[in-house]
Amino acid sequence: MHAFRLFAALVTTLVVVLPASLQAQAQAPTDGQWSEYDEVFENGASHATVWQWGWTGIYGTSLAVNAYQSSEASDPDDRFDARVGVVKSALAVAGMLTDRQPHPAALAEYERLKASGDLSGVQALGLQLAQAERERRGWGARVSSLVVNGVAGAVIAADGRESDGAINFATGMLVNELQIWSQPNQASSAINRFQPANLSLGPITIPGEYALNVGPQQLGATWRY
């Protein structure tokens, strides 16, 4: 009985509040809406820049150290491993320079859409950016690292040092995993807060997005389009 009363109260609240909310949202995007999108796109672009140059610097430093060790290390095994490291680091630097994060370009497009007041275009852009973020965290992002580190570990193992080869492989995969998970994910986080949905009122279907608001003593929903 209590559950039925709670459900009835929630439905009544939505029936009363929703039409007014839809009317207000239909007029124009509010400053609060734009500030939410500002945060997603601006923070994403800033994070992407730091991530891009940070990891490029890490791999560049590794390349320099390995290049030095490849000729100057006193142990022949260390020199051999450093030569393998030179190849791995050079490939990593090349990858960082050619595979750019999509967030800076998305920010430029967002500013253009915002200037024209195109909220639906901004929402579509956010969905596209979130999809790109998910793809950059998917298994496809690990294939090249798996190949490079697998070959490097096999080369070292073929030199008669199976354990060193396994350590090289595991270390390379761990670094790649850190690189993947340190990427910006602002758009994906925003999508988790607001999900696309359609509101049907008789023969009329209104596309929009919703979020559930759950607190210690409240239960509600926010709809916007």
TAURZI-V773139 format. One record per pair of residues at least 4 apart in sequence whose ideal C-beta (glycine too) atoms are under 6 Angstrom apart, sorted by the first residue. I is the first residue (numbers start at 1). GAP is how many residues later the second one is. If there is no record, write none. Layout:
BEGIN
i=I gap=GAP
i=I gap=GAP
END
This chain:
BEGIN
i=13 gap=4
i=14 gap=4
i=17 gap=4
i=25 gap=199
i=25 gap=200
i=29 gap=4
i=29 gap=5
i=29 gap=90
i=34 gap=4
i=37 gap=85
i=38 gap=4
i=39 gap=4
i=40 gap=146
i=40 gap=147
i=40 gap=150
i=41 gap=66
i=41 gap=69
i=43 gap=143
i=44 gap=59
i=44 gap=140
i=44 gap=142
i=45 gap=58
i=45 gap=59
i=45 gap=62
i=47 gap=4
i=47 gap=137
i=48 gap=53
i=48 gap=55
i=48 gap=136
i=50 gap=4
i=51 gap=132
i=52 gap=49
i=55 gap=41
i=55 gap=124
i=56 gap=4
i=56 gap=40
i=59 gap=30
i=59 gap=33
i=59 gap=34
i=60 gap=33
i=62 gap=27
i=63 gap=26
i=63 gap=27
i=63 gap=30
i=66 gap=16
i=66 gap=19
i=66 gap=20
i=66 gap=23
i=67 gap=19
i=68 gap=4
i=69 gap=4
i=69 gap=13
i=70 gap=9
i=70 gap=12
i=70 gap=13
i=70 gap=16
i=73 gap=5
i=73 gap=6
i=84 gap=68
i=84 gap=71
i=85 gap=4
i=88 gap=60
i=88 gap=64
i=91 gap=57
i=95 gap=4
i=102 gap=4
i=102 gap=30
i=103 gap=81
i=106 gap=23
i=109 gap=16
i=110 gap=4
i=113 gap=5
i=113 gap=8
i=113 gap=9
i=126 gap=61
i=129 gap=58
i=130 gap=57
i=130 gap=58
i=130 gap=61
i=133 gap=52
i=133 gap=54
i=133 gap=55
i=136 gap=5
i=136 gap=47
i=137 gap=43
i=141 gap=39
i=142 gap=4
i=145 gap=4
i=145 gap=31
i=146 gap=4
i=149 gap=20
i=149 gap=23
i=149 gap=24
i=152 gap=16
i=153 gap=12
i=153 gap=15
i=153 gap=16
i=156 gap=5
i=156 gap=8
i=156 gap=9
i=156 gap=12
i=157 gap=5
i=157 gap=8
i=178 gap=4
i=185 gap=4
i=193 gap=18
i=194 gap=15
i=194 gap=17
i=196 gap=13
i=197 gap=13
i=198 gap=7
i=198 gap=9
i=199 gap=7
i=200 gap=5
i=206 gap=19
i=208 gap=15
i=208 gap=16
i=208 gap=17
i=210 gap=11
i=210 gap=13
i=211 gap=11
i=212 gap=9
i=213 gap=7
END
